[in-house]
Amino acid sequence: MKEIILCDDTDLLDVILLCQEYSLGIEVQSFYDPEYLEKEIDGLQKHIDAIKNVKSKSVHGPFADLCLGSSDKMIREVTRNRFEYAYDVAKKLKAQNLVLHHGYVPKTSYPPNWIKRSFTFFDDFFANKSNDIKIHLENVLEFDSDMLFEVIEGLQGKNIDVCLDIGHAHCNSKISVVEWIKRLKGKIGYVHMHDNNGFEDEHLGLGMGNIPLDEVCEVLEQYSPQAIWAIESKTDHIQKSIDWMMTRGYIK
């Protein structure tokens, strides 16, 4: 059966109720803010307590202004620091998955050099890591799938694959979501599922925008059948997305 989880959009307590109702996993997103634990002193324990009985757990790491392939060593060091923070949180929450952003902004860095620096970055990052937590590298602003494919292809043997955000691909890319899936050739291990109308990253409920979702799901099942699907709609659209999944048999 397809593994489906709900992204909490930092609204943990309400979304965890839906996880329990439908026996779904959760993606915790509060910790995308690296200052969260300074503002919420008991935030870590609150999350540990809330999700302890959820079988499938994921964490979304920080992403603002982070560039793992930057030509600036200091930027790479900050990115590494934030990724280490996210990994530590994932361990404490006993999460199996950690979503991190690729961070490439088109036309700001020569792609071959970015890719080379990405290999060095992740060689260092994985040097002291076990295989308990799978890393999923997410697309955001990329025009196509080529660079992300090259990065993951060059990291074969490491515990990392692609998080395909279909909403990002639909509104930012020059190729279709379906083409993304085909070009990534089975390297997708995690999917952020939400909808938009092709202009902005709206995080609408499934079926509320114009992404050809039925075709996307069919092609995902064909090319990356093992991928986890994470519903990342706005909190008040999650039920709509669950209903969409249920009518198609993805959620029982």
Secondary structure, DSSP 8 states (H G I E B T S, - for coil): ---EEEE-TT-HHHHHHHHHHHT-EEEE-GGGSTTHHHH-TTHHHHHHHHHTT-SSEEEE---TT--TT-S-HHHHHHHHHHHHHHHHHHHHTT-SEEEEE----TTSS-HHHHHHHHHHHHHHHGGG--SSSEEEEE-SS-SSSHHHHHHHHHTTTSSEEEEEEHHHHHHH-SS-HHHHHHHHTT-EEEEEE-B--SSS---B-TTSSS--HHHHHHHHHHH-TT-EEEE---GGGHHHHHHHHHHTTS--
